[in-house]
Amino acid sequence: MRCRGARRSPDSLGAMSAPTPVRGLFETHLTVRDVPRSVAFYRDVVGLPMALELPERNAAFLWIGERGRSMLGLWGIGSAVNTMTLHIAFDTALEDVLAAPPHLRSAGVTPLSFFGEETDEPDVLAWMPAAAVYFEDPDGHLLEYLAMLGGDPRPDAGIVPYSKWATG
């Protein structure tokens, strides 16, 4: 049986190894009624630059600040991958993202791929590019450790395991 989420009692938390260092919040997502209207607002009023538009998924992403530092995802009602739960991505160092799967397992939490499958390594979102490992909190909220990678974005590469990305 897979253990999803941090289901440890407060008394057992002292036995865990040191937590993964979190450097900041990388992204947040909002459900909106009208994605183009919201894109226009966040782009033209708030001043966020466009990162990626996905009209086929009724979604868009905007950078918060400079590219690769922080992001806002906008999802049309009914199109969000996170309907009743929320998603938070934490900015972490690459070495910590790579070490996250065994660390999460040692805490009784299942590391997940971008596709929601149990994993032993991060995925690379090549359009950014960034390495990421996902996991759920006790309430089912999807959390993510994410590290931006050097080099140019390669959107055509899709989403691949880190080992494949690292070997070319």
N, C-alpha and C positions, 0 to 999 in steps of 0.2 A: 504494500500500500504506500502510495506516495504521500508525503507530508507537505502540504502547501501552506504557506504562511508561517509566521513566527508563533508557534503554539507552545511556547515555553512558559512555565510559571515564573512569576517575578523572583521566587526564591532560587531558581536555577540559573538566572541570568549571570550571576557572578562566576559561573564555571565556564562561560564562553571565552573564546579568545578575543583579542581586541577587535572592535568593529572596523569595517572598511572606512577609511577616512573620506568624508564627503567635503568637497571644496565649495559647493554651491548648488543652486537649483538651475538645471539646464532648460527644462521646458514645462509648460503647463498647457492644458487643453480646455476649451470651452465649447459647449453645445450652443449653437445659435439657430435662429429661425430662418435666416437668409444669408448664406455664405457670401455671395458677391457684395451685398450691402455691408456686411461686417468687415470684409476685406477692405472695401473702400474706406470705412471708418478708421480701422487700425492703420492703414497705409497713409491716408490723406490727413486725418485729424491727429492721430497719435504719432505718426511718423515712422512706423515700422516698415523696413524694406521686405519685399516679397522674397520668400525662400523657395516655395514650391506650391503650385496649384494642382489639385487633383479633382477636376470637375466630375469625372466618372465615379468618384467616391463621395462627392459633395463635401469636399474638405480643402483646406488651404493651410499653409504654414508661413509664418512671418518671423524674421529674425528680431530679437530684442537686443538692441545695441549692434555691435559689429557681428558679421557672419561667423558662426561657429561658437558664439559665447552663450546665447540663450534664445529660446524659441517659444512662440505661441502657436498652438494648433487650433484651428476653427473647424468644427464639424457640424454639418446640418443636422437638425433633429431627425433621428431615425438612421443616420449614417455613421454615427460614432461607434468605434470599436469598443468603447468603454461607456456603455449606456447608463447603468445604475452605479457604477463605481468610477473612481477617478484614476488618473495616471499622473505620476510625478517622476521626472528623470533627474537624477543627481549627477552633477559634474564631478568626475573622479579622474585620477591619474590612470594611464593605460595599465601600468603594472598592477594597480588595484582592481581594475576590471578583469584582467587576466586571472587574478587570484580569487575573484569573487565566487565562482562555482564551488570550489571545495570549502571556502569559508562559509558560504550560505548553508551548504550541507551540514557542516559541523554545528551550525545553529539550528538544525532541524527544518531548514527552509529549502524548497526545491528551486534550483536555478532553471530559468526558462529561456528558450530561444525567442526571437522576434515572432515566430509562428505559434508560440505557446506550448512548445514541446520541451520536455525535460532535456537539459543540455549539460555538457561538461566544458564548454568554451563559449566565448562571446560570439555574436554575429557581427558582421560589418555592414552597416548601411552605407553603401558605396556612393550614394548621391551626396553625402555630406563631406567626406567620409568620416565615420565614427564607429567605434567598437562598443557593443552594448550587451549587457546581461540583464534579464528581467526576473522579477519575483513578485510574490503577492504578500500583502500584509495580512493580519488576522481577519480583517473585514473584506478581503478580496480586492482591495485597491491594487492596481498594477504599478509596481515601482521599478525603477531602472537605474543601473549604474552605467554611465556613458562617458567615454573619453574620445575627444576629437583626435583624428589621426592626421599626420602630416601628408603632404601631397595634394594633388588636385582631385576634386570630385570625379567619380566615374559612374554616373547614373546608369549606364548600360549594363554594369556588372550586377545590379540588383542588390539583393541581400544574401551574403555568403558567410560561411563559418570563418572565424578569424584565421584558422590554420590555412585555409585556401587563399585568403587575401594575403597573408604574410609570405606565401611561397610564390606569389605572382599571379 
